[in-house]
């Protein structure tokens, strides 16, 4: 396939400079679907993508003030931003055909997919129920898997160099008590990204993931109301920060941009170094 993601045929300094020019971070003309894109990490990604030239379709659960604020911010960047409401926690066969039809109506020609929608259920393993487990897996794993499949079929048929980004988590690599379903789902995402890379890279489609550590979102609001949890998380993060979702934007733009054209099947951890630190210092020593 003659893919725009392919490196130039020669290895001259001039071609290398062109490949990694700062404009390589632009996403002008890209049409992007962002699931879970109305707030939190997804909302930040959507705003970031529109700031570098992309148009976006946000997939969310409800039209609330946070959703409206995200739409306004994206449009203030001079780009098109559309909203579709859909519950991706249901089995994919119950919503995928209708969702694709709605996407085609508001933004035909989508060439980029951000699988960001997700949830976690804080339930001890011995109390986990099949329905809670399945809801987590449907949303965190199945939705992204089958949306990627649906768009990849189109891209392969039309020779489009599509790009896919999953939002994983540090929990795909490090376990947390009482988050067994969430940890399992995010471990599956990390593995899925590698597997989809092997299947889709030959077609010029790039699949990657970023894995945030703890960021301040509605799902992690307990950090803002429990000083002991906040202190513990800061202690276990080398840079000592619990940032806003904006901390994830640069990684998303990089992985979807031309600059990352040779990056396939990778997970970039955006965690302040938490995943590197085996034995954090005691509080008195910091």
N, C-alpha and C positions, 0 to 999 in steps of 0.2 A: 504494500500500500504506500502511495505517495503521501506521507503524513507531514503536516506542518510541524509536528513535534520532532521530526527527524533532524539530526545534526547536518550541517552542510557537508557536501562530499569531500571537500579538502580540509586540511588541518592547518591552514595558514593562520597567522596571528590575526589577520583581518577578519576571517570568518569566526574565529573564537571571540573576538571583541564584539562582533555583531550579535552572537548568540547570548552574550552575557551583558549587553548594554542595559542600563537602568530601565529603559523602556520595556525590557523583557518582563518586568513585573506588572506591566499593564495587562488588563483583560478586556480591552476595547472590543466590542462586538460579541462577546461571549454572552450566551443566554443560560442562566443558571437557575436550577431548582434547589431550594434550601429547605429541607424538612426540619420541623422544629425551629423555623426561621423567624418567629415573631418576637422572641425575647431571649435573654440569657446569651449563651455562647452563639446560638444560631442567629439571633438578632444582630449581635456584634459582627459576625461574619458577613451577613447580608449588607450591613452598612459599609463594611470594609470593601467588599467586592464592588459595590456601586461607586465607591470613591476612586476606584481604578478602572472604571469604564464598563463594568458589566451591568446587564439588566437581570432582574431577579423575579422569581415566583416564590413566594413564601407559603409553605404548607404549615398550618397551625390548627389548634383545636377550637379557638374562639376568637371573636373580634372584641378585644378589650382595650383599655387605654394603652397598655404596653404595646399591643399590636399596632394600634394607630400611630404611636410614636415612632415605631420602627419604619412603617411605611412612609411617614413624613420625612424621616431622616434620609431614607434611600432616595426619595424623589427630590429632596433638596440637593442631592449630589448630581442632579440633572439626568437621572436614569429612570427607566420604567421599573416600577415595582408593583406586582399584583399579589393578591391574597386568595388562597383556596383553603377552605376548612375541610379537614378530613381526619378521622380517628385512625391512625396507623397502628394502634395496639390490637386491632382486630385481625383475624387471619387475612392474609393478602388477597386471597381470591374474592373476598367480600367487597373490596374497595379499589383494586388496582385498575380495572378497566375504566371505571367512572373517573378516577383521578387523572389518568392519562388523557382522557377525552377533554376534561376541564383544562388541563395544562395546554393542550393543543389549541383550545379556543382562545386562551388569553395570551399565549406566547409560543407559537409554533417554532420549530427549529431549535429546541433546547439542545445544547451541546456539552453541558456541564451539570453534574449532580453532586450536591453536598448532602450526605446522609448524616444528619445531625440529631434527629429526633431520638429521644431516649428518656428513660426514667429509672429510678431505683426504688426498691421496696425494702425498708429497714425492718426485716423480720428474721428472728433467729432461725437457724437451719432446722432445728427440731420442730419449729412451728410453721414452716413454709408449707403452703398448700399448692396443689397442682394448678389452680386457676391463677394465683398470683405469680407463680413461676412462669406460666405460659404467657401471661400478659407481658412480663419483662422480656422474654425471648422474642415474642412477636414484634415488639416495638424496637428493641435494641439490636436485633439480629435480622429477623425475617423481613422487616420492611425495607431495610437497605439492600438486602440480598436480592429481593424480587424487583425493586425499582431499578437497581443496577442492571439486572437481566433484561428488563423491558426496554430500557434506553439503549443498552448495548446491542440488542437485536437490530434496532433502527440504525445505530451508528455503523455497525458492520455492513448492513445492507447498502447504506448510502455512502460508505467510505468516509465517515466523519471521525476525526481524531478526538474522540470524547475524553473527558476528564472526570474522574470520580474522587471525591474526598469523603472519608468517613471520620466522624468524631468518635474516637475511642476513649480510653481513660487510663490513667496510671493503674486503676484497678484491674486492668487486663494483665498486669505484670506483678502487682503486689496485692495481697489479700487484706481485707478488712473484716473484723468481726461483724456478724449479722448481716453481711452483704453478699451472701453466697450466690444468689441468683444474679445480682448485678455483676459481681466479679466474673462469674461464668460467662455472662453475655459479652462482657468487654474482652475477655480472653478469646472468645469466638470471633469477635470483630478483628482482632489482631491477626488471627490465623486466616480469616476470610480474605483480608486484604492481600495477603501473600498468595493465596490460592487464586483469587480473581486476577491478580497480576499475571500469573502463569497462563491463564486462559485468555486474557484480553490484550496483553502487551503485543503479541504478534499481529493484532489488528490495529495497532496504533492508538490504543486506548490506555490511558494511564490511570492507575488506581493506587491511592495512598491513604494514609490516615495520620491524624494528629491525636495525641493522647494528653489531654490536660491533667494537671494535678488539681488541687482544690482551688476553685475560683468562686467568687461571690455571685450566686444566682438565687433564684427563688427556691430551687431544690436544695440549696445548701444554706438557707437562711438561718438555720440553727446557730451557725458560726457567729452571726451578728448579735445573738441573744444569749450566748453562753461564753463568758470570758475564758473559762477553763478550756473549752474546746479550741477556741481561737488561739490561746497561748500554746496549747499542745501542738497544733498544726504549724504554727510559726516556728516552734522549736525544732520540728522535724523537717523543716524546709530550709536548705542551706542559705538561700537569700532572704529568709525571714518574712516573705511576703505572701499574702493571700489576695491576689489581684482581682480586678474586675474582669469580665469576659473579654474586654478589649485586648487583654494580654495574648489571646489566641489568634487575633486577626492577622498578624504578620506571618505566622506559620501557614495559615490557610491560603493567603495570597501567594506566598512562595510556592507551595505545593501545587497550586493550580496554574501557575504562570509558566511562561516559556523558559524562564531561568532554570526550572526544575525538570526540563525535558528528558533528562536521563535518570530521573528518580522514579523508580517503579516498585510497588509492593512494600513500601517502607512505612514505619510508624515513627513520627517525630514527637518525642515527649516534650510537653510544654509545662513543666512542673517545678520550676525554681530549683531544680537539682534534687528534689525529694527522692527520686528513684536511685540516686547514686550513693546515698548516705546510709551505711549499715548501722553505725552506732552514733547517734547524735550526742552532742555534748550535754552534760547536765546544765540546768538553767544557771547555776551559779558560775559556771565556767564560760558562759557566752558573753 
